[in-house]
Amino acid sequence: MTDRNATCGGELYPTGPILAIESSCDETACAILSPEGQVLAETLVSQQDHAAFGGVVPEIAARAHLVLLPDIVRKTVEKSGLTLSGLGAVAASVGPGLIGGLIVGTNFGKGLAIALRKPFVAVNHIEAHALSARLPGVAPEGVAFPYLLLLVSGGHCQCLAVEGVGRYRRLGGTIDDAAGEAFDKAAKMLGLGWPGGPQLEALAREGDPTAFAFPRPLKGREGCDFSFSGLKTALARQLEPYGMETLPRVLAADLAASFQQAIADVVDDRVRHAFTMMEQPTALVAAGGVAANGMLRACLTRIAEDHGVPFVAPPLRLCTDNAVMVGWAALEVCREAARRGCPMPDDRALRPRPRWPLTEMESRFAQNTDASVTPAI
């Protein structure tokens, strides 16, 4: 899938293991990967203080990152058996995401890179998800470009043609809510805890997915855009007669199962349309937190089989936000820079970005062609 190391003019990209930081939402994470992509150590803490609010509170998340990150990095380095001086580079999610958390992780990573006199690689969080299926060991034969990606999470729902590192073509996306957002809000309406997606999936196993005829927004339409806000409205209308009453368990389970089935049917239709918009993808890949949903995985497996390509998704622990994918994306960027004859990336001039379109990823290699430019600190 890739060369053992990325080199340019005899220089190794990077010169040693890479330390990666993830802090774009409510997961505080650090991982250390070898230049070949082997995970040497990883640590992840899922923040729990948001449960009382029914969703992530950005200010609380940023403060928690600030408190947690130094100790998490220290523990990860200790588990790896390395020393900080033995690192070859530092990477961090610089966007998109919650700006407070991005500032904490980016500045910590930049400061560490400056202190160690090592390059700093800025990682696009969505690109990290997009490339996570190429991690060594995820797919037995690896995943070659181009492949069709379904990115499904709490904040994103889109189909992408992944044509290479830095080369992404958006085929379609949600025009309102993301699938994960719909799951979480539906779970809240049903009186379930947070995060709601996994709890709704568990409850749905007890119910009848045909009990309620929820709509299938955009099903059969041209293209592969998504819409989920109408599904939430349909669920709310089913719940109106009960007011503030606690729902009977059987009823709640039927509603959860029917709601989940409606989302799966929409995803099935939209992804099948996406296949018609892309020539000969090597695989169907799913990434993002909602890719852990068992019903969706079964649905995507059938679609891939129908199109004669493998279905690939990261292990469940790597579907949600994590630092392993950040480190891997940084290594992929380093390899691509070497392939193009660019110097080792050093992105200390880049600022955290709450929005960072994938369409801008190609331009970063052109920006790195002048090795004489001194990056701002």
VOGU-376213 format. One record per residue (C-alpha): x, y, z; residue in one letter. Coordinates in steps of 0.05 Angstrom, whole numbers, padded with zeros to 5 digits, always signed. Layout:
# VOGU-376213
XYZa
...
# end
This chain:
# VOGU-376213
+00000+00000+00000m
+00056+00049+00018t
+00131+00048+00020d
+00162+00029+00086r
+00186+00100+00096n
+00175+00164+00058a
+00239+00195+00033t
+00260+00254-00008c
+00333+00263-00027g
+00352+00210+00024g
+00315+00245+00081e
+00268+00203+00123l
+00197+00229+00131y
+00192+00233+00191p
+00258+00216+00225t
+00225+00177+00281g
+00157+00162+00314p
+00103+00215+00309i
+00063+00239+00369l
-00009+00258+00352a
-00061+00298+00391i
-00137+00299+00382e
-00180+00352+00416s
-00231+00374+00364s
-00293+00357+00406c
-00301+00321+00472d
-00248+00266+00466e
-00179+00283+00493t
-00130+00235+00460a
-00056+00223+00446c
-00022+00168+00405a
+00048+00152+00382i
+00058+00116+00316l
+00121+00089+00284s
+00140+00118+00215p
+00108+00055+00185e
+00042+00067+00221g
+00048+00017+00278q
+00012+00041+00340v
+00064+00044+00396l
+00019+00073+00449a
-00048+00109+00455e
-00090+00142+00509t
-00161+00169+00504l
-00206+00201+00555v
-00280+00212+00538s
-00305+00272+00576q
-00365+00256+00620q
-00385+00326+00644d
-00431+00338+00584h
-00482+00284+00600a
-00523+00330+00645a
-00532+00379+00588f
-00552+00328+00535g
-00496+00348+00488g
-00426+00376+00484v
-00415+00444+00517v
-00356+00476+00480p
-00330+00516+00539e
-00330+00456+00585i
-00296+00414+00531a
-00241+00465+00521a
-00226+00471+00595r
-00225+00396+00603a
-00175+00389+00545h
-00131+00441+00580l
-00132+00401+00645v
-00126+00331+00615l
-00078+00338+00557l
-00010+00346+00593p
-00021+00282+00634d
-00048+00244+00575i
+00013+00261+00533v
+00059+00242+00590r
+00025+00175+00601k
+00026+00159+00526t
+00101+00173+00521v
+00113+00129+00582e
+00071+00071+00553k
+00110+00075+00487s
+00176+00065+00522g
+00204+00125+00484l
+00230+00192+00506t
+00206+00258+00478l
+00274+00269+00446s
+00264+00205+00407g
+00204+00232+00369l
+00209+00250+00296g
+00149+00298+00292a
+00087+00323+00328v
+00017+00326+00297a
-00050+00352+00320a
-00121+00362+00295s
-00122+00436+00273v
-00193+00435+00246g
-00250+00429+00235p
-00283+00424+00303g
-00298+00464+00366l
-00250+00523+00365i
-00234+00522+00439g
-00212+00449+00438g
-00173+00459+00374l
-00135+00518+00404i
-00115+00476+00464v
-00091+00416+00424g
-00058+00456+00368t
-00020+00502+00415n
+00002+00444+00459f
+00027+00407+00397g
+00063+00468+00369k
+00095+00483+00435g
+00120+00412+00442l
+00147+00413+00371a
+00183+00479+00382i
+00214+00455+00447a
+00238+00390+00415l
+00259+00425+00350r
+00215+00377+00311k
+00167+00390+00253p
+00094+00402+00269f
+00042+00371+00222v
-00028+00402+00221a
-00082+00350+00209v
-00151+00361+00181n
-00197+00321+00227h
-00243+00299+00169i
-00183+00278+00127e
-00160+00236+00186a
-00227+00200+00186h
-00224+00193+00110a
-00156+00159+00112l
-00167+00116+00175s
-00186+00055+00133a
-00115+00054+00105r
-00084+00042+00174l
-00041-00020+00174p
-00082-00081+00195g
-00151-00051+00183v
-00159-00085+00115a
-00119-00149+00100p
-00098-00124+00031e
-00098-00051+00048g
-00143+00001+00014v
-00119+00031-00051a
-00144+00096-00082f
-00195+00114-00106p
-00249+00091-00057y
-00319+00113-00039l
-00324+00140+00032l
-00387+00148+00074l
-00369+00194+00131l
-00423+00191+00185v
-00416+00224+00253s
-00450+00272+00300g
-00430+00331+00257g
-00419+00303+00188h
-00456+00260+00138c
-00428+00259+00067q
-00405+00215+00011c
-00335+00228-00016l
-00293+00202-00072a
-00224+00193-00040v
-00178+00197-00099e
-00112+00205-00062g
-00080+00241-00003v
-00104+00313-00009g
-00152+00296-00065r
-00224+00290-00044y
-00287+00300-00086r
-00353+00312-00049r
-00409+00273-00081l
-00464+00293-00033g
-00479+00310+00039g
-00533+00328+00088t
-00575+00389+00074i
-00595+00395+00147d
-00577+00348+00205d
-00522+00296+00207a
-00542+00223+00219a
-00508+00223+00287g
-00544+00286+00307e
-00610+00255+00288a
-00595+00193+00329f
-00574+00235+00390d
-00636+00280+00387k
-00682+00221+00376a
-00652+00187+00437a
-00663+00249+00478k
-00737+00252+00457m
-00743+00179+00479l
-00715+00195+00547g
-00649+00160+00536l
-00581+00183+00563g
-00524+00216+00526w
-00489+00200+00481p
-00555+00178+00451g
-00535+00139+00388g
-00508+00076+00423p
-00566+00076+00472q
-00618+00082+00417l
-00585+00025+00380e
-00588-00019+00442a
-00661-00003+00454l
-00678-00015+00380a
-00655-00088+00387r
-00717-00099+00430e
-00766-00068+00380g
-00801-00080+00315d
-00771-00038+00258p
-00836-00042+00219t
-00880-00016+00276a
-00881+00056+00252f
-00880+00082+00181a
-00829+00138+00186f
-00811+00177+00123p
-00749+00163+00081r
-00726+00233+00063p
-00696+00242-00008l
-00701+00167-00022k
-00701+00156-00097g
-00679+00227-00112r
-00621+00241-00160e
-00553+00248-00128g
-00533+00227-00058c
-00552+00284-00012d
-00582+00267+00056f
-00636+00298+00100s
-00655+00276+00170f
-00693+00335+00201s
-00760+00309+00176g
-00748+00243+00211l
-00739+00279+00278k
-00804+00317+00266t
-00841+00252+00250a
-00816+00221+00315l
-00836+00283+00355a
-00907+00278+00327r
-00912+00205+00348q
-00893+00227+00418l
-00941+00286+00424e
-00999+00246+00453p
-00956+00223+00512y
-00934+00292+00534g
-00887+00286+00593m
-00908+00215+00609e
-00855+00160+00612t
-00863+00117+00550l
-00877+00042+00559p
-00813+00004+00544r
-00845-00035+00486v
-00869+00028+00452l
-00802+00063+00461a
-00766+00003+00432a
-00812+00001+00371d
-00801+00075+00359l
-00726+00067+00365a
-00724+00007+00318a
-00768+00041+00266s
-00728+00106+00269f
-00662+00068+00261q
-00690+00028+00203q
-00712+00092+00168a
-00641+00120+00173i
-00611+00055+00148a
-00659+00055+00088d
-00640+00127+00071v
-00566+00112+00076v
-00575+00049+00033d
-00609+00089-00022d
-00560+00148-00020r
-00497+00105-00020v
-00523+00064-00079r
-00533+00129-00116h
-00462+00150-00097a
-00435+00088-00133f
-00465+00114-00198t
-00426+00180-00189m
-00357+00149-00185m
-00319+00104-00233e
-00293+00038-00206q
-00280+00051-00132p
-00234-00001-00101t
-00276-00005-00037a
-00334+00023+00003l
-00307+00054+00066v
-00345+00080+00127a
-00315+00125+00180a
-00340+00168+00237g
-00375+00151+00302g
-00440+00128+00269v
-00400+00077+00229a
-00400+00037+00294a
-00476+00025+00286n
-00487-00049+00273g
-00547-00041+00228m
-00511+00010+00184l
-00451-00036+00179r
-00494-00094+00156a
-00529-00048+00106c
-00462-00023+00077l
-00434-00093+00074t
-00492-00114+00029r
-00483-00053-00016i
-00408-00068-00023a
-00423-00141-00040e
-00474-00120-00093d
-00421-00077-00126h
-00365-00128-00121g
-00320-00088-00075v
-00299-00099-00002p
-00331-00060+00054f
-00279-00031+00101v
-00288+00005+00167a
-00239+00017+00223p
-00247-00022+00288p
-00302+00006+00332l
-00253+00041+00378r
-00224+00079+00318l
-00291+00100+00289c
-00301+00155+00340t
-00251+00212+00348d
-00182+00187+00366n
-00109+00206+00360a
-00088+00143+00322v
-00123+00168+00259m
-00091+00236+00269v
-00022+00206+00271g
-00036+00163+00210w
-00063+00221+00170a
+00001+00260+00187a
+00043+00202+00162l
+00003+00198+00098e
+00013+00273+00087v
+00088+00265+00099c
+00091+00207+00049r
+00053+00247-00003e
+00098+00307+00006a
+00159+00262-00005a
+00127+00231-00067r
+00117+00300-00096r
+00188+00322-00079g
+00165+00371-00025c
+00202+00382+00040p
+00179+00353+00106m
+00115+00391+00125p
+00121+00440+00182d
+00055+00474+00195d
+00069+00519+00254r
+00042+00578+00213a
-00028+00547+00208l
-00080+00570+00258r
-00137+00528+00287p
-00198+00528+00241r
-00269+00512+00262p
-00283+00500+00187r
-00231+00471+00140w
-00258+00443+00074p
-00225+00381+00046l
-00222+00416-00021t
-00164+00458+00007e
-00120+00398+00024m
-00088+00394-00045e
-00061+00464-00040s
-00019+00449+00022r
+00033+00411-00020f
+00042+00471-00066a
+00053+00514-00004q
+00107+00467+00021n
+00149+00468-00043t
+00193+00527-00020d
+00238+00497+00032a
+00269+00566+00046s
+00206+00593+00079v
+00213+00597+00154t
+00147+00579+00187p
+00117+00628+00236a
+00113+00607+00309i
# end
